[in-house]
Amino acid sequence: MEQIYFDNSATSPVDPEVVKVITKCYQEDFGNPSSLHKMGLKAERLVEQSRKLVARQINCNPQEIVFTSGGTESNNIAIKGAAFAKAKRGKHIITTKVEHSSVLAPIEQLVEQGYSVTYVSVDQNGLVNLDELKNAIRPDTTLISVMFVNNELGTIQPIAEIGEIVANSENKPLLHVDAVQAMGKMRINLGELPVDLLSFSGHKFHGPKGIGGLYVRKGLKIQSQIVGGGQEGDYRAGTENVPGIVGMAKALEISAGNLDKAEEVGKLRQRMIDIIDGELTDITINSNSQNSIPFILNISFPGVKGEVLLHYLEGEGIYVSTGSACSSRSRSVSHVLSAIGLNDEEMEGAIRFSFSHYNTLEQAEKAARVVVKGVNELRMLMRR
């Protein structure tokens, strides 16, 4: 049975070229970058070469890149580090109702420590309300956190416009962007975007797990959350994960070279929509193709439980998700789908298909037809 993997937003398969450079690090270049001997110096050079490579892809200074263990740590460092560093100026944070849990959870911890937060609403497509965001900025607002691409819907937020609002505000709070679902899938130019902090994770663009990064704008000082060794410019102590860093940099380089394939990914997503929408009634397409990346498609199938459909598809060799992989084991409904106004049945029957340039049109067609068959069968069972 052919395996069709449509859960790339949860994690993506590691590119074979990335596996090669990682393996070489484990076997040959395994020195500690902090060691003074030649093995350590070689490892240090590899880390710095990788830092330059990552910086080149997003147009920033290499010294503005901090390597972390992944997107969750990057988000935590950015949010807590910025909040604590700016606490004397104010303790008000602005975010949106559709952020990832690795943004919402540290903000909730800050609330327990005396900070206040404003959650800006979104429209039915998941786009942030810019007027609401602008009006939420107060004299004591020190941090705004908005994700670049929503992990459940694929919605692209207008980061340039948000940055302009922040830059024109009187107190100019810091702007943090969770770019975990954007990095490697769309062009990011930090030379043009007025962003202070930006998070990313290697395993979302065919790199290894356990490695990520945080862009920290030059001159910005945030409070370190992991101390003890002075690595990564004192922002993140601990021996650097050299194989992971090298592998992530290679994966980002490969992904940057494949950005022109996004149009092909868009075609296979549209093909899935055409087949499913053409053969099934009473569905809701939650991903707006005009405001989202082509790599994510979220559809609700009322009358079917999403988890049941997920396992039906798994039995046919098709792998999808019911939402964010980080929270899918939770039985609570998606806060993202709730924020865009879906009812309980639509939220309960939602499935996320997430693609990569490794997927094919033939796979999309096959998966769509299996989805149609599965939904029809499961709806009939539910009516009995």
SULWO-V289997 format. One record per backbone hydrogen bond with DSSP energy under -1.0 kcal/mol. CO is the residue of the C=O (numbers start at 1). NH is the residue of the N-H. Records with the same first field share a line. If there is no record, write none. Layout:
# SULWO-V289997
CO->NH, NH
This chain:
# SULWO-V289997
4->319
6->354
7->10, 11
15->19
16->20
17->21
18->22
19->23
20->24
21->25
22->26
23->27
24->28, 29
32->35
37->41
38->42
39->43
40->44
41->45
42->46
43->47
44->48
45->49
46->50
47->51
48->52
49->53
50->54
51->55
52->56
53->57
54->58
55->60
58->190
61->64
62->65
64->216
66->214
68->212
70->74
71->75
72->76
73->77
74->78
75->79
76->80
77->81
78->82
79->83
80->84
81->85, 223
82->86
86->89, 90
91->116
92->142, 143
93->118
94->145
95->120
100->103, 104
101->105
103->107
104->108
105->109
106->110
107->111
108->112
110->115
111->114
116->93
118->95
120->97
121->129
123->126
127->123
129->133
130->134
131->135
132->136
138->141
140->92
142->174
143->94
144->176
148->157
150->154
154->293
155->150
157->159
158->162
159->163
160->164
161->165
162->166
163->167
164->168
166->169
174->144
175->196, 197
176->146
177->199
178->148
179->183
182->185, 186
189->192, 193
193->195
196->217
197->177
198->215
199->179
200->213
201->204
202->205, 207
203->12
206->15
211->202
212->68
213->200
214->66
215->198
217->220
226->237
231->236
232->235
240->242
241->245
242->246
243->247
244->248
245->249
246->250
247->251
248->252
249->253
250->254
251->255
252->256
253->257
258->261
259->262
261->265
262->266
263->267
264->268
265->269
266->270
267->271
268->272
269->273
270->274
271->275
272->276
273->277
274->278
275->279
276->280
284->300
288->291
291->156
293->296
295->355
297->353
298->286, 287
299->351
300->284
301->304
305->309
306->310
307->311
308->312
309->313
310->314
311->315
313->316, 318
314->317
317->4
319->6
321->352
324->327
327->330
334->338
335->339
336->340
337->342
338->341
343->347
344->348
345->349
347->350
348->306
349->301
351->299
352->321
353->297
354->8
356->359
360->364
361->365
362->366
363->367
364->368
365->369
366->370
367->371
368->372
369->373
370->374
371->375
372->376
373->377
374->378
375->379
376->380
377->381
378->382
379->383
